């Protein structure tokens, strides 16, 4: 238990990245967001808070509360998965409706990111389920739970990186370029965790591979066969 005593402090970092990443697109536009966006945004932020709070309880002699509040986590995770899945059709419909390509989110990005998003959502949900099943094994439970923040990190970190890019260069670029440029830092963070725990834990390996799929966004988004599949599945 001792090696996870500061886990809640480290997990504040992705929480702050999520807040800052979605500051412009969600929090500063809060009253114009629709119901779906609110469910997704608030449940995702609540999940980050939950993942911070739970290890604090577990490592500070409050295991009964940790187990009790775990039920809330199941509900939150369900909201995150359901609301995230609901964003994919919205993205595909947005791509189909674009007459003039959006410089930040052009059609190829919206089509390509649908695959990445789908895999990330399933990966997140599966990690939560496995963490629950492994609740009696400390390392397995902790690492599967910690991995959930990395399944959800690319959208937030890419948005934050885009803000920095625009402020630095004064130019816009598409999300695909930003995501591909910023994801290596996420991969490095996962690799550092593997090194720290001296093992290639399945939870960390899975989320590492999942984040690598960000490099399929552009080729898939420009592929006619995937565009047809995306339109059929999500359009």
C-alpha positions in Angstrom: 0.0 0.0 0.0 2.9 2.3 0.8 4.0 2.7 -2.9 0.6 4.1 -3.8 0.5 6.6 -0.9 1.3 9.6 -3.2 -0.8 8.3 -6.2 -3.6 10.8 -5.5 -1.1 13.7 -5.8 0.3 12.5 -9.1 -3.2 11.9 -10.4 -3.9 15.6 -9.9 -1.8 16.3 -12.9 -4.1 14.6 -15.5 -7.1 16.2 -13.7 -5.6 19.7 -14.2 -4.8 18.9 -17.8 -8.4 17.8 -18.4 -9.7 21.0 -16.8 -7.4 23.3 -18.8 -7.8 21.2 -22.0 -11.6 21.6 -22.0 -11.6 25.1 -20.5 -12.3 26.9 -23.8 -14.5 24.4 -25.6 -16.6 23.5 -22.6 -16.2 25.4 -19.3 -16.0 28.9 -20.8 -19.0 28.0 -23.1 -20.8 26.1 -20.3 -24.3 27.7 -20.7 -24.3 27.1 -24.5 -23.5 23.4 -24.2 -26.2 20.9 -24.9 -27.4 18.1 -22.5 -25.1 15.5 -24.1 -22.1 17.7 -23.7 -22.9 18.4 -20.0 -23.3 14.7 -19.2 -20.0 13.9 -20.9 -18.1 16.8 -19.5 -19.3 16.6 -16.0 -19.1 12.8 -15.7 -15.6 12.8 -17.1 -14.4 15.5 -14.7 -16.1 13.7 -11.8 -14.3 10.5 -12.8 -10.9 12.2 -12.6 -11.9 13.5 -9.1 -13.0 10.0 -8.2 -9.7 8.4 -9.3 -7.8 11.0 -7.1 -10.0 10.5 -4.1 -10.1 6.7 -4.1 -6.4 6.0 -3.7 -6.2 8.7 -1.0 -8.9 6.8 1.0 -7.2 3.4 0.4 -3.8 4.6 1.6 -5.0 6.6 4.6 -6.7 3.8 6.5 -10.2 4.4 5.1 -10.7 1.2 3.2 -14.4 0.9 4.2 -15.1 4.3 2.6 -13.0 3.3 -0.4 -15.2 0.2 -1.0 -18.4 2.1 -0.3 -17.6 4.9 -2.8 -16.6 2.3 -5.4 -20.2 1.9 -6.2 -20.4 5.5 -7.2 -17.5 4.9 -9.5 -19.4 2.2 -11.4 -22.2 4.7 -12.0 -19.8 7.4 -13.1 -17.9 5.1 -15.5 -21.2 4.1 -17.1 -22.0 7.8 -17.7 -18.6 8.5 -19.2 -18.8 5.5 -21.6 -22.4 6.2 -22.7 -21.9 9.9 -23.2 -18.6 9.4 -25.0 -20.2 6.9 -27.4 -22.9 9.5 -28.1 -20.3 12.0 -29.3 -19.1 9.7 -32.2 -22.3 10.0 -34.3 -22.2 13.7 -33.7 -18.7 13.9 -35.1 -19.6 11.8 -38.2 -22.7 13.9 -38.8 -20.5 17.0 -38.5 -18.1 15.7 -41.1 -20.9 14.8 -43.5 -22.4 18.3 -43.1 -19.2 20.3 -43.7 -19.2 22.1 -47.1 -16.1 24.1 -46.3 -13.5 22.1 -44.3 -13.0 23.3 -40.7 -9.3 24.1 -40.3 -9.2 22.6 -36.8 -11.6 19.6 -37.3 -11.8 18.9 -41.0 -13.8 15.9 -42.2 -10.8 13.5 -42.5 -10.1 14.2 -38.8 -13.7 13.6 -37.7 -13.9 10.3 -39.7 -10.5 9.1 -38.5 -10.9 10.0 -34.9 -14.1 8.0 -34.7 -12.1 4.8 -34.7 -9.6 6.1 -32.1 -12.4 7.3 -29.9 -14.3 4.0 -30.1 -11.3 2.0 -29.1 -10.5 4.4 -26.3 -14.0 4.3 -24.9 -14.0 0.5 -25.0 -10.6 0.4 -23.4 -11.7 2.8 -20.6 -14.8 0.7 -19.9 -12.9 -2.6 -20.0 -10.2 -1.2 -17.6 -12.9 -0.2 -15.1 -14.5 -3.7 -15.3 -11.2 -5.5 -14.9 -10.2 -3.2 -12.0 -13.4 -4.2 -10.2 -12.8 -7.9 -10.9 -9.2 -7.5 -9.6 -10.3 -5.7 -6.4 -8.6 -8.2 -4.1 -5.2 -7.8 -5.8 -3.8 -4.4 -4.9 -1.4 -3.9 -7.8 -3.8 -5.1 -10.4 -6.7 -3.1 -9.1 -4.7 0.1 -8.7 -3.0 -0.1 -12.1 -6.2 -0.9 -14.0 -7.8 2.1 -12.3 -4.9 4.4 -13.0 -4.8 3.4 -16.6 -8.3 4.8 -17.1 -7.0 8.4 -17.0 -4.6 7.6 -19.9 -7.5 6.2 -22.1 -9.1 9.7 -21.7 -6.0 11.8 -21.9 -5.5 12.4 -25.7 -8.5 14.7 -26.2 -7.8 16.9 -23.3 -4.0 17.1 -23.8 -4.4 17.7 -27.6 -6.8 20.6 -26.9 -4.4 22.1 -24.4 -1.5 21.7 -26.8 -3.6 23.4 -29.6 -4.1 26.4 -27.4 -0.4 26.7 -26.8 0.3 26.3 -30.5 -2.1 29.0 -31.5 -0.8 31.4 -28.8 2.8 30.7 -29.9 2.4 30.8 -33.7 -0.9 32.7 -34.2 -1.9 30.0 -36.7 -4.5 27.3 -36.7 -3.8 23.6 -37.4 -5.9 20.5 -37.4 -6.4 18.3 -34.4 -4.7 15.3 -36.2 -1.4 17.1 -36.3 -1.7 18.3 -32.7 -2.7 14.9 -31.4 0.2 13.2 -33.2 2.6 15.7 -31.9 1.4 15.7 -28.2 0.7 11.9 -27.8 4.5 11.0 -27.3 4.4 12.8 -24.0 1.5 10.6 -22.9 3.4 7.5 -24.1 6.4 8.6 -22.1 4.3 9.0 -18.9 3.0 5.4 -19.4 6.5 4.1 -20.0 7.7 5.8 -16.8 5.0 4.0 -14.8 6.1 0.7 -16.3 9.7 1.5 -15.3 8.6 2.5 -11.8 6.7 -0.7 -11.2 9.4 -2.8 -12.9 6.8 -4.7 -15.1 4.9 -4.5 -18.3 1.5 -4.6 -16.6 -1.3 -5.5 -19.0 -3.2 -2.4 -18.0 -0.3 -0.1 -19.0 0.6 -2.1 -22.1 -3.1 -2.0 -23.3 -3.4 1.8 -22.8 0.1 2.3 -24.4 -1.0 0.5 -27.6 -4.4 2.3 -27.5 -2.7 5.7 -27.5 -0.5 4.6 -30.4 -3.7 4.3 -32.5 -3.7 8.1 -32.7 -1.4 7.7 -35.7 -4.2 5.9 -37.5 -6.4 9.0 -37.5 -5.1 10.6 -40.7 -4.8 7.4 -42.9 -8.2 6.1 -41.8 -9.8 9.6 -42.2 -8.6 9.7 -45.8 -9.6 6.2 -46.6 -12.8 5.7 -48.6 -13.5 2.3 -47.2 -13.3 3.6 -43.6 -15.4 6.6 -44.4 -18.2 4.3 -45.7 -17.9 2.1 -42.6 -18.0 5.2 -40.3 -21.1 6.6 -42.1 -22.8 3.2 -41.9 -22.0 2.6 -38.2 -22.2 6.1 -36.8 -23.8 8.4 -39.4 
